Structure formats: C-alpha cells, structure tokens
Amino acid sequence: MKRISTAAVAVAVSLLAACGTGEDGTPVSREAFEDQGMTWPLTLDEGSVSCEPGNRALFTDPQGATYALNGLANGDSRWLDIEPIWAPDPEVDGLKVGIGDLIEEALKLC
C-alpha cells in the first residue's frame, strides 16, 4: 500500500510542477534579443517564454519562477506579477521598457 501511495504522490507532484511553469518554453535571453534588434525588457538576462491556453503569455526565470507577461495571464493567481523584474525605461522616468517583443515571442507558442 505504501508503494502505491508514494507513486501516486510522485505522479501528482510531477504533474503540478509541470503545470504552467514554462518548462516546455522557448529559451530567451538579453543577448539573443539584442542581436535580433529587439528590446529586452527585464532585469534578468535570460529565461524562457511559454504560452498557456487562452493566449496567456508567460516568462520563467532560471530558478523556475513563472511570471505573467500579458493581461490574460495576469488574472491567474498561479503566476507572479512581472513588475518586480520589469526594467525601468532609462530614458523616461516612471515608465518601463517596452515588453511587446517578449510577449510576441511567447504568443508564437500558442
């Protein structure tokens, strides 16, 4: 009996861990974006993007924390708010760097 319940727990944990984490996402980085002439909008240098059903664009950092990139994802409590890692615009005080390029990369996966 113990073996069955341990296996069931292992399966449940692996399913929960994979749900909405961006583990199957596409790697992205500041360097790659800048090489392609795109804007990198985050304070982190790399991670991955993914898309959940309903066009929910996500960014996952190297430690596995997943952030909502667009309004559709932001309404879901499973994901963190992107604000803490969203870079400030160096040219306009109080604004953030445009995040559109990163969202577009994530939505390509939908």
N, C-alpha and C positions, 0 to 999 in steps of 0.2 A: 504493500500500500504506500509506503514511504517513497518508493521509487517512482510510482505513478504521479504522486502529488509534486515531487521535485521536478519531474519532466514537464508537468503542466505549468508549473510556475515559471520554468525556464522559457517555455514557448510564449507564455503571456508577457513576460518581461521583454523578450526579443521583439515581439510584435509592437508593444508600446514604445520601445526605444526607436523603432524604425518609423513610427507614425509621425509625419510632419517634421522630421529633423533635417531634411535636406541631404541625408546620407547618399542618396542617389542623384544628387545635384551635379551641376557642372562647375568645375573649379574656376574661380575668377581671381584676379589679382590687380593691384595698382599698376604694376609693370606692364601686364598684358593690355590693360585698358589704355594706358598712356601710349603704348606702341601703336595702337589702332586709332589714336586721335580721339579717344573717348574720355569722358570725365570720370574720375574715381571719387566717389562722394563720402568715403568712410575714413575713420581714423585708423582702422586696421588695414594691413597691407594685403590680406588675402582671405579667402574663404570659399564658399560655394553658393550657388543660387539654385533654387528649385521652384517648382510651381505645384501647388495643391489644387485639386478640383475646384472649379469656380473662379479661376484666374487669380488665385491667391499667391502673390509673388513673395518669396522668402530668401533670406540670406542666412547662412550658417557659418559661424566663426570657427577658427581652428580648434577651439575647445569643445565644440558641439552645441553651443547656444544658438538657437534659431530665432531670428528677428523678422517681423512683418515689414515688407517693403512698400506695400500699397494699402490703400484704404480697405480693400476687400479682405486682406489678411489681418489688418489691424483690429478688426472687430472680433477676432478669435482669441480667446484667452490662452490658448496653447503656446502662443509665440510672444516674444518680448517686443517692446516698443523700440524702434530703430534709433530714436532720438539720442540716447547716450553715446552711440558710436558714429553718428552722422556728423561729418566735418562741417565746421563753420565756414562760411564764404569769406576768404581773406580780403575780398575787395568791398564787401558791403556788410557793415556792422549789423548784427542781429539776424542775418539771413544764413541759410545753409547752402552748401554746394548742391547743384542740381543732381537729383538722384535718378533721373529718367533713363540714362544709359543702363544702369544696373537693373532697373525694373524691366526694361526691354529684354535684357539677357535672360532674366528669369521667365518672362512670359513666352519666350521662344520654346520653352519646355512644356507648355500647356497643351 
